[in-house]
Amino acid sequence: GRSSPPATDGEDPPIGNGFDPTLSGREFWSSAVTEGGEVRPLVDGTRIRLTFTEEHLGASAGCNSMGGSYTIDGESPDSGTLRMQEISMTEMGCDGPRHAQDDWLIAFLQSSPTLQLAGDELTLSNSGITITLLDREIADPDRRLDGTEWIITGFIDDDAAMNIPVPRPGSLVFDTANSTLTGDDGCNRFGGPVEISDGSTGGPVAGDGELQFGPIEATQELCEEYIEYSERLYRVLESGQASYVIEGPNLTIIDRSGAGITLRAADA
């Protein structure tokens, strides 16, 4: 990925500050952005996201992922001046407005904005720009796996996301009480047994939930436009075991070979 120049106001700040866990491990989503006292609209369908670890700040504005080391200069760990060193960014091909929004966010993060954390609300401001963000778990709480209708949005193959256009996307519904999975692939209905653990006892990836699939039975209509779509869906559902992660309205299921399904709650 490409890198932006380091901040130039004085000496480079030190990397890593053993930052207090009030921010570390949390993700924040923008709830309001103003510039010069006026609302600054973001590109439709995008929001600013900031993710903190003890030494690294990750960010996105709807296109590329960016991030770098940071420090907070101040008397308390939840307020002060945010200082970032060089910021690295992926190079996804997005439209002009999204690329411009990425560049705007990088410039803002490197302008040494003030930072204030008040409970679940984080505020960054500098040079007439104010970004207000909410803790992701407040802004968009995780949906329940059980009982939610999950609409298929795409597939994963060896860490590469892919979308297969079809007339109507398929869906999944988990019933934990009866240990069953039902759904459709856009053409055929299917169902089968599934055992679900929430990740509290460990799983393929620490903290992720685990799914143990039994035999899947499906109707046998032939829909040529769904052949590849169905093959990728059943590859995961018939793999025997997979991990899952829910983030807000999004569900990701990945089997041990690296094949996966991405889904979004129907009510999102």
Summary of the structure (lengths in Angstrom):
residues: 268
radius of gyration: 21.4
end to end distance: 31.4
largest distance: 68.3
contacts: 779
relative contact order: 0.13
helix: 12%
strand: 44%
